[in-house]
C-alpha cells in the first residue's frame, strides 16, 4: 500500500473530543481493557481510570494531527485514499502512528513499538520479512508455529516479527485465513497475511519535518511477556510511559532468575542420532523453567554442529559455509535438534522464552563461551552472523546424542520403472538448480563450475556475501550497494541497467532475481521425500527446461477420436503399465508404440487410448506424481483450438 510514496495533504490538528473518540473506539474494538468487576473499591476505580487515560494518550497522543492521503494498491496500482494520524510521544519526532483505510484503523510500527500486545504477533524467518518488505504476502508455510495467538482470526489485524528479533514488530497486515486454528503449517499452501504496511516503506519514512524513518529497536521485551489479558496491555502501556526506555519494559526478577543452572540432560539413546527408539517411554508433560529452556537451546546448537561434523567428516568446515546467517543457524542448526515431542514442548521451546529473548543475543552468548566467533554488521541493530565455529570445543567433542522425536520413515522411492501398481501413488517434486557463471563466482565459496545451488542456497550465499563485504545500505536495509562483482550483473546495454548502476544501489529482491537469471539453470525430478539439497548427489540435474507430458487429442478416420500420451519416461512411468491402467479405467482399447521423432538410443514410447480421455489420463498421471502444471493438452480435433494445462 505504501511501497510507493503516497500523496499526503497538509496536516490539520485534531479536536480533543475527536481524539478521545478515536482512541476510545480503538480500545473498544480491540478489547484492550477488561471491565471492572462489580463491587470494586474506589482505589481500584481510580487506578483503572488513570490507566485508561494513559492508554488512550499512548494510542493517540494529545499532539496528534490528521491528513488525507492518496496512494495505490495491488499489481494493478488501483488508486486508494484514506487518512493518516500523526503524533509523537514525549517530545520525539512526529511520525505516522495510524492510518485509516476503508473505515478501518491500522497501527504503524511506531505505534506497535510504543504499545505492546495491542494486536496479535506472528513470527516468520528473517528472509521472509525481507520479502514482505518488498511487498510480498506472508504465505502459510512461512509462519513460525503453532501455537498461534487465539485472536489471529480471519480478517483480524496482526503484527509480524522475525525469528531474529521476535519482540520487534516489523510489519502490519490482515489475516486472510483463520491462523489461530492452524495446528501445522508444513505442507500447507496459500496466503496467510496480506501486509498493508512495513518497516522500510514510505509511510515509515515519512515525517512532517522530512526526517528519515527511525531505526527499529533491538528488542521490546514487553511484547514477549506472558500478559495475555486486556489488563496486561494497559499495565504494559503504563510501564512504558513511566520508564520511557528504548527497550520496553524490564523483565521481573522472576523472569530474569539466572541462567547458570543446568537442565536435566535429555535421555540418552543408543540408536541413530535424531531418532527416538520405538520403545522409548513417553515423557510426561511439564512446565519448563527459563534455565531449562536455555539449556535445551544450547544443547540443540551443539547437537546441530555435532550432526554436521559427523556427516561431513573430512571436510574443512564439515559442510558449513561461513559466514552463517542467523536464519540459517536457527533453521538448520537449532530447530531440527530441539526435543519437541508434543504441542507443550513446541510452545515452550521458543527463542523468545529463553533468557536471551533473541537469536542475536543467544549467538553472542555462545561467542562469549568461545564456542563460536560472531560479528554484528551495521551497529547494534544490524545483522549478526557466525564467522567460525570451534569444532574442537569440549562441548562439541564430548557431546553425546540425546533422544529426539522419531522421524517418520519416508515412503519407498518410486523408482523410474516401478509403475507396477495400477495407481502408483508416488509423490514427485521438480526442483530447479542453478550453476553460477565465472563472472559471479566470487559470491560463492568453493568451486562453482561443477556445483548446483537451489534457490534458497543461492540467496543464502548472496546474503552472506553482502554481509561479509558490508554492502547493505545502513539507512535502508532493502538496498544493496554495488561492488565490481554485483555491478557485473547489471552490465547490459539496456537503459534500465544503466539507470540502476547510476542509482548506486539495487533492492535486495531485484538483485536476487537478477542473480538467478544470470546462472545456468538445471532441473531434476525426485521423490517428494528427498530433500532438494541431497538431490545432486543422487540424481544428476539436467540442463534446460523441465519436460512436460504431452496429451494430444486427434481425430482419425471418420469421427473416431484418440488420445495420445508422450513424455512420461522422465517421471518414472512405464508405458505398458500406464496403458493397462487406462484400459481398465476408460474401458477402451489401448496400445503402446515407439514415440515418433524420438532420438536414437533414447527410450521413448507413446501410449494411445481410444476416445477423448484427457481428463482420465490427467487423473492417472496425477496419482503417479505428475502435477497438472507439468502436463500440456493439445486438442487437434478442431481447427486452431489448443489448450494447455
N, C-alpha and C positions, 0 to 999 in steps of 0.2 A: 504493500500500500504506500509505503514511503521510501521505496527503493530509489525513486527519483525525487528531486527537490519539489516540495509542494508550493503552491502559490498561497501565501498567508497574508490576509488582510491586516490592517492596523489593529493593535490591541486596544481594548477598552476595559475599564475597571468593572468588577462585578459587585453589585449591591450586596451588602451584608446579609440581607434576608435571602437573596438568591443563592449566595454562597452556602449559607447554612442549609438551605433546602436541598442543594445538590449533595452536600455531604451526608445529610440525613437519609436521602434516597439511596446512596451507596451503602451506608450502614445497614439499612433495612433490606435492600435487595440481596446483599451478600451475607446477611445474618452475622455481622461482625460482633454483635453483643447478645448476651443472654438476658432475658427479662429478669427483674428482681423477684426473688421468692416472696410469697405473701408473708407479712409479718416481719419484714426486715426492719432493723432499728434505724434510727436517724443517722448514726455514724456510717452505717453501710450505704444508706441512700446518698449521703453527702459524698462519700468516696466514689460511688458509681457515677454521680453527676459530674464530678471532676474528671474522672476517667473518660467519660463520654465527650466532654468538651475537648480534652487533649487529643482524642482520636479524631474528632471532627476537624480540628485545626491541623492535624498532621496530614489528613487526607486532602483537604482543600484549605491551604493557608489563607490567612487574612489578607495578604497582599496579592491575591490571585486576580488575574485578568483573563479575558477571553478574546478570541478572534475567529473568524471564519477561514476555512482553508479549502483549497481545491487541489485534487491530485488525480491519479489514475490507478486502476487496479486490474490485475489479470493480464494474461498474454495479449488480449485484445486492446489493452490500455483504455478500458472504459472509464469515462470521466466520473468522478465522485466528488462529494463535498461534505463538509461537516464542521465541527467546532473544536478548537484546541483550548485548553485551560493551562495558563502559565502561572507559576508561582515559585517561591523559594522558601527554604527552611533555615531559620536562624542566620539570616544575612548572607546565605550562599548565593551563587549566581542563579538568576531566574532561569527555569527550564520548563519545558512542556511536561506537565505532570499527568494530564489526562487528555484524551481526545474522544469526541462523540461522533459516532457514525451510525446512521440508521437508528436513531433514538436509543443507542446503547453506549454506555460509558466504558472505555478501555483505559487501564492504567499504563503508563510508560515505565521503563526500567527504573527511572528516577523515583517514581512513587513506590515501586516494589522494594527498592533498596532502603527506603525510609520506613516502610510499613510492612513488616514481616507477616507472612502467612495469611494475607487478606484473600488470596486465591490459591487454588491447588498448585503444587510444584511438581513437575515431571522432570525426569533426567534422561540424558542421552549421551553417547560418546562425543568427545570434543570435535571430532571431524564432522559429525552430523550438525553440530552447532554452526560450524563454518558454512555448511551447505545452506542452513536456514538463513544465515546472514547474507547469502547470495540470492535469497528469495524462494528457496525450495520448501516444500511441505515436510512435516515430520511424519514419516511413514511408521506404521505399526511395528514392524520388526526393529526399528531404531529405538524403541522405548526401552529404558532400563527398568526392569521389574519382572513380574509382580512382587509384592502387592503394590497397588496404586491408590492414591487418595480417593476416599469414598465420594467426594464431591466433584470428581473429574468426570462428569456425566456428559452426554451428548449435548452440544450447544453451550456448555459452560466455558468461561474464560479461564485460561490456565497460564502459568508461567513455565518457562523451560530453562533448565540449567544443565551444565555439562558435568560429566563424571569428575573432571579435574578440579572444578570449583563448584561442588554440589550445593553450596549455600548461597550462590550469587545468581539470581535470575538474569538471563541474557536475552530472553525473547518473550513475547506475549502472543497468544493465539487462541483460537476457538476449537474445541473438540468437535470433530465431525463424526465420531463414534463414541459409545459409552466406554471410556477407558477404564473406569472403576471396576467393571465386572470381568476384565480380562484376567485369565488365570495363566496364560502363557502368550509369548509373542513370537517365539521361534517358529518359523514355518508359516506365519501369517502374512497377509498381503493387505495393501490398501493404505489410504491416508488415515492418520490418527488426529493430527492437529494442523490447522491452516494458520500459519503465522500472519499477524497483521502489523507487527512492529518488533524491532530487534535492536540490540546494541550494535551501533555502527551505521544505522540507517539515517536518512536525512532528518527525521524527527528528533532522534537522539542528538544530532549535531547542531540543531537549530537553537539559537537563543536570541532574545531581542537586542542584545549588545554585540552580536556577531562573534562571540567567543566559541571556539570549537567544543565538541562534546566532552563530557567528563569521563575519565577512565573508570572502569568498573572496580569496585573494592576487591581486595584479595579474598575476603570471606565475610560473611554475615551470619554469625553463629546462631542468631535468633531465629533464622529460617529453619534450623535443624533441631531446635529444642522440641521436646515432646509435649507441645501445647496444642492439643487438637480442638480445644473448645473456643467459643467466641470470647470467653473471659480471658483466655490466654492471649488472644490477639490484642485486646485492649491493654493488658498488662505489659506486653512487649512494646507496644507503641509508647506507653508512658515511660518505660525504662529508656527507650531511645531518646525521648525528649529530655529526660533528666541527665543521662550520662553524656549524650552528644558525642559518642565515639564513632570513629570511622568503621570499626569492625563489627558493629552491632552490640548486642547485649552480652556481657561477660557470662560465662558459664558459672553455675553454682559450685560450691566446694564439693558437693556430692558428685556432680558430673565430672569434675576435674580430679577426682580421687585417684591420683597417682597412675603411673603406667609401668611401674617397675616389677609388679607381681607377675607371676607366670601362671598361665592357664594350664589345667591338666592336659598332658600331651595326648593327642588323639590316639585311638587304639592302633597298635601295630598290625601289620599283616605280612604274611609270607608269600602271598600271591603276587601277580603282576601289579606294578605300581599304578595307582589311579583306579583300581577296581576293588570293590568290596566283596569278600568271599560270599558264596551263596549262603553259607550257614552263619554268616555274621549276625549277631543279635542286634535288633533294632534298639536304638538309643532312646530313652525317654525324653520327651520334650522338656525344656528347662529354660530359665531366664539366664542370659549371659551378662556378666559384668563388663564394663569398659575395658578392664585389664585383659579379660579373656578374649574379647574381640580383637584387641591389639595384637595379642599373641597369635591368634588364628591368621591374621593378615601377614604377620611377619613370617610365620611358617609356610604360608601359601606361596609367598615370594621365593623363599629358599627352595621350596619343593619345585616351583616352576623352573628355577635356574638349574637345579639338580636334574630335572627331566631333560632339558636341552643338552646338558653336559653328558648325560648317559646316552642319548640318542645320536649325538653328533661327535662322539669320541674321535679324536684325531684331528679335528679342525681347530684352528687357532682360537676362534671365538665361539666354538660349539654351535654354529648355525645362527648366531645372533649378529645382526648388522648394526653397528653403533654409528651415530647415537640412537638410542631408543626413545621414542616419544612416550609421553605419559599415557596416551591412549593405547599404544601397543603394549606397554607394561601391564596395564590393567586387564586388557582383553586376552593376552597370551601368557603372561607370567603369573598372574594372580587369580583371576576369575575362574579358570578351569581347575584350580587346585584348592578351592575353598571347600571344606567338608559340608556341603549343603545336602542334607538328606531329606528335608521336608520344608514345608512353607515357613515354619517358625525359624528355621536356620536361614532361609533366604531373606526373611525380614530382619534378622539380627546381623548377619554378616554383610554389612554395607559400610563403605568407607566413611560415610557421614556419621556413623555410630562409633567410630574409633575415637581415641583421644586427639588424633591429629585432625580429624574432620575433613581434610582434603588430601587428595593423592599427592599433591606437590609437597605438603609437609611430611607425608609418610616417606616419600623418596628422600627428602632432606634428612630425615631421621636415620634411614639406612646408611646415608652418606656419613653421618656422624659416627656410626658404628663401624666405618671403614669396610663395609660390605661392597660398596659401590662408589663411583665418583659421578657427581651430578653437577649440572650448571643451569642457572636460570638466565635466559636471554631476555633483554628488553626491560630490565629492572625487576622489582619485586612482583609486579603483576604480569610479567612475561611468562613464556613457556619454559617449563623445567624438563630437561632431558637427561638421560643416563648416558654418560660418556664412556664408562667402562665398569666392569664388574670383576671383583676379585674372586675368581673361580676356585682359588686355593684357600679361601677363608674357612676357618674352622667350622663355622655353622653349615657351610655347604659340603665340605669334605666329610664331616661326621654325620650328615643328615641321613635319617632312616625313613623310608616311605611310611605314611600312615594311611588309614582307611579313608577312601573316598567313595562316593556313590557309584554303584556298579554301572558301568556303561552298557547301554543296550547293544547287543550284537547286531551289526549291520546285516541286512539281508544278503544272501549269497548273490554275488555279482552275476547278473545275467550275461553270460558270455555271448560273443558275437554269433555263435552257432547254436545257441540254446533256445531256439524257437520251438522246442519240442512240445511245450504245453500249448493248448489252444488259445489261451489268453495272454500268456507271457507275464503280465503284471510287473514288468521291470520298470524302474524309475530312472530316467536318464537326465543328465544335465549337460548343457552346452556351455563351455567356458571359452572366453576369448583370451588369448595370451598376447603379450607384446614383447618385441625384441628391439631395444634401443639401437639407433644408428650411431655411428662413430662420433659424430659432432656433439652428441649429448652424453657420451659415456661417462664424463666426469661427474654427472649427477648420481651415478650408481656405483656402489662399491664392488670391487672384484671385476672379473672378466664378463663383459656383456655380449660378446659376439655369439656365444652359444647359450645364453641364459634366456629363460622365459619368465615373464612377470605377469601376474594378474593385475587387474585394475587397482585393487587395494594396495598391492605391493608397490606398484608404480607410484601411487600417490604418497605412500609412506616414505619411500626413498626421496621423493621430491620435497616433502615436508622436512625431512632430516637435512637435506642439502640446504634448504632455505634457512633453517635454524642454525646449522653449523657455520654458514657464511654470513649470518646476520643480515639477510636480505629482506626480512619482514619490515614493513613500514611501522614505526613506533606509534605514529598518530592514527593510522587506520590499519588495523590488523588484517583487513581483507586484501590489502595491496602488497605486491611483491616488487622490490626494486630490481633493476637489471644488473647483471654482470655479463661478461662475454659469453658464458655458456647459455644463460637464459635468453640473452639477446639473439643468439643464433637461431632460436626457434621462430623469430619474427624478422627474418632477413629476406622475406618475399618482396617482389617488386610492386605489389598492390598498395594502394593508398592507405588501406586500413592498417597494415603492418607499419608503415612509415609513421602514421599518426600515433600508434601505440608506442613505438620507440621514442617519439618526441615527448610523450607524456611522462616518460621516466619510470613508469611502473605499470603493472598489469594486475587485475583481480586474480586472486588465487585459483578460483574455479576455472576462469578462462585459460590460465596458464596450464592447469592440469589437463584440460581438454586439448589444448594445443600440443602438449607433450604426448598424449595418447595418439593423436593424429599423425605425429611425426615418426612414430615407431612402425616397424613392420608387424602386421597382425597375423596371428595363427589361431587355430581353433582345435578343440578336442571334445569329443563326446565321451562321457564317462558315467559310471553309476552315481546316482544321487548321494550314495553313502560315502563316496570318496571325496575327501577334501580337495579343493582346487589346487592347493599348494603341493599336494602329493601327485598330481596328475602327470607332470612332465617326466617324473622318474619311472612311471608305469606305462603311460600311453604317450607316444610321440605326437606332439601337436603338429597339425598340418597347415601349410601356408594357404593364404587366400581366404575366400569367403566360405562360410559353412554350407554344406549341401542341404538340399531340400528334397523331400519325397514329392514326386510329381504324379498327380492323378489327372488323367486325360479322358474325357467323355467323347466318344466318336460314334458316328452313325455309319454302319456298314450297309450291306445290300438291303434295299427297301427301307423299312423303318426300324431295322434292328440296331440297338444301341449297345455298346460295350464300354466297360470301364477298364482302363489300362493303368497299372501302377509300376513305377520305376524309381530307382534311387533308394532302395530300402537297405542295401548292404551296409552302409556306414552306421546304421542303427542296430546292427546285430540281429537282423531279422532274416530268417531263411525263407526263400521264395516259396518252396513247396509247403512249408508249414503255414504260411500266410494263405496260400491258395486253398489248402484243406479247410482252414477255419472259415474263410469266406464262402466256400461251397456250402457248408452247413448253415451259416448264419443267413445267407442270402437265398438259399435254396435255388442256386443257379450253377450252371456248369462253369468250371474254371480251367485255366491252362497256364503253363509256365514255359517261357521260351527265352532264348538269349536276347538281351536288350539290343535294339538296333543302334548302331553307331558306337557301341562300347569299344574302349581301347583294347588293343591286342594284349592278352595276358591278364586282363582285369576281369574278375568275376562279377558280372552284372547281368541280372535277369529282369524279365518283365512278367508280371502277373496280370492275367486278363480274366475278367469275370463278366458274364452276360448281364445286360441291363444297366440302368443308371443307379449305381450303388455307391456313389462317392460319400454319402453320409455314413453308411455302414463301414466303408473302408476306413474313414477317418476315426470312427469309434474303435475299430480293432487296432489301428495304429496307436491310438491314444493309450490303450491298455498295455501296449508294448513300449511305452515311454516316449512316443513321438508326439510332441506338442502341436497344437493347431498352427502356431506361427511357423512351424518347420514344414508345413505342407502347402503345396501350390496346386490349385484346382483349375483346370482349363476346360471349358465347355466348347467343343467343336461341332456340336450338333446343330447350332445355329450360327449363322454367319456373323463375324465380328463380335461375338459375345464371349467374353472371358472374365473369370473372376479369380482372385487369389485369396487364399486364407492362410 
